[in-house]
């Protein structure tokens, strides 16, 4: 799968961002998913689900997850 350039250059990841595209563009966020107990990369749904859909299905705080993902990306840009 080709990385969506919009995800790679976006200022922020949102709940509507596709899981696999976000991880392909920013591999460092895999740790954030792991910290929340999400094994998203191993899940077939990651191919088509958004971060919000996946996190919501697991009963997680979606805004907190998105905040932590974006903080991780910003920290790795330095």
Secondary structure as GFF3:
##gff-version 3
##sequence-region A 1 78
A	DSSP	alpha_helix	5	9	.	.	.	ID=ss1
A	DSSP	alpha_helix	19	25	.	.	.	ID=ss2
A	DSSP	three_ten_helix	27	29	.	.	.	ID=ss3
A	DSSP	alpha_helix	30	35	.	.	.	ID=ss4
A	DSSP	three_ten_helix	40	42	.	.	.	ID=ss5
A	DSSP	three_ten_helix	44	47	.	.	.	ID=ss6
A	DSSP	alpha_helix	51	57	.	.	.	ID=ss7
A	DSSP	alpha_helix	62	77	.	.	.	ID=ss8
###
